[in-house]
């Protein structure tokens, strides 16, 4: 995370992702920014490293390409140990 630029507003985050701020708000309402590993907001102000923005965007894209019926269900989770069967 060395030399990782800190973004300090929704507009800056939307500009990095090359989308309109309203589109960013739509995705943000659907998928919490916490999934990136960073809270996004500190004391009510946006302060997030650019690398976390890209991690969050990869998560959003992986959720959006799932089957439409699956998107209504809960987000993708790793299988439980009991569900994994050996060969």
Secondary structure as GFF3:
##gff-version 3
##sequence-region A 1 87
A	DSSP	beta_strand	6	7	.	.	.	ID=ss1
A	DSSP	alpha_helix	10	16	.	.	.	ID=ss2
A	DSSP	alpha_helix	21	30	.	.	.	ID=ss3
A	DSSP	three_ten_helix	33	36	.	.	.	ID=ss4
A	DSSP	beta_strand	41	42	.	.	.	ID=ss5
A	DSSP	beta_strand	45	46	.	.	.	ID=ss6
A	DSSP	beta_strand	48	49	.	.	.	ID=ss7
A	DSSP	alpha_helix	50	64	.	.	.	ID=ss8
A	DSSP	alpha_helix	68	71	.	.	.	ID=ss9
A	DSSP	three_ten_helix	81	83	.	.	.	ID=ss10
###
